[in-house]
Each structure stands twice: as structure tokens, then as C-alpha cells.
Amino acid sequence: MSCNFLPIAVLTVSLIAVTSARAAVIHNLGIVGETYPVQEPDIVAEVRQNAAKIKDHAMLERIKTYQPTSLHTLPRAAADRTFLVDMTYTLDRDLADADGRIIYPRGFSFNPLDYISFSGGLVVIDGQDTSQVKWFRASPYFENNRARLLLSDGHAAELIETLKRPVFYLTDDIAGRLALKAVPSVVIQKEGKLQVREFHVPVDGPETSDDNKE
């Protein structure tokens, strides 16, 4: 629908009202018979209501199909695989306080897992792959509210409605930092490192599998 439809409709209603008023002055025949209140809905109100519905529908469709530009797609895992990721980070510049005093010099290395706990872990799947969604439903991570579900493809809004839980997107920076190569993958903390487990899921997606369990 054209965005100019509403102004045109309002203008049309105004012209009809003015024309009717002029006709009443020129040909005033008085009131004949019993009168009744007008039952027809307000045209302008209807136009506004329909325009709002169209706008809401368009916005809803955009939400349903939204994907970030940095979405990182991954292929299906060809086999089960487990590896560790060292999260140690080395500063590439000096970090100074508000007074310019250097707190941490360039070259300083630290492991963020020494200071924070990576509880719950991450589960990464292709949201368009029904077998991977089925695999996630059958896994123990589905009932774990601390586990964050990330999508390498598909639409989060759709799975939020289907799974009744928060769903996020896998972005390029997260995938690169965690060295993710395939899905589905599960990322959990193992002492001072992160453990990444890739699961081979058959295309038909079994309802239950011992491979899903730790």
C-alpha cells in the first residue's frame, strides 16, 4: 500500500463532506419520515486502523526474518570432535587510567577465565536444519536455562516461539574467538580453557542420542 494512501483517503472524505453540505443548502427538502443514527463506521478511523495494522504486520515480518550482517554460518559437523581453546589474550597497546598512568602495558597477557566463570556454556546450531533443532531438544542443554543457544543460520524469532527460550545469533567475532568450525557445537569451561565439542547429527535427526550427553 502506498504511504500516500492515508492523506488521499482523508482528502477524499473531506471533499465528500463539503459536497454533501453544499447540496443540502441548495436542495433542502426538510426531514421526511423517521430518522435513524448513522451505523456506518468512520471511514477515516478505519483507514487509520488498517494503516496501523499494515505497519505492524510489516514490522513483524522484518523481525521474523531478521539476521545480523555479521552472522557467521557454519557447515554441518562431519564427525564428532573435541578440542580446547586457550582464551589467553595479549594486549596490543598500553592501557592507561584517567590520569594517563599505565595500568597494563602492551604485551601483558591474561586469561579472562581466571577472573570469570563461563557457566552454562554455549550451544551453537543451524536453526534452519530441523535435525539439529531436534537434536537440541533431545539434549540435556535444552532444559538448562543457563546454556545460551546461538544460531549460525535461521531466524531467532521463529525459534524463540518454538522453543520458548532465549535465542541469539553467532557472529563473526564470537566464532573466530572460539575457533568454531562446524555445528552443532557445545562450548563449556574446562578449568582455564574452553572445550568445544562438535557433534555429528544424522540428517534425519534422532530424537535421542547418547552422544548428546556429557
Summary of the structure (lengths in Angstrom):
residues: 214
radius of gyration: 30.2
end to end distance: 53.7
largest distance: 96.0
contacts: 530
relative contact order: 0.16
helix: 34%
strand: 21%
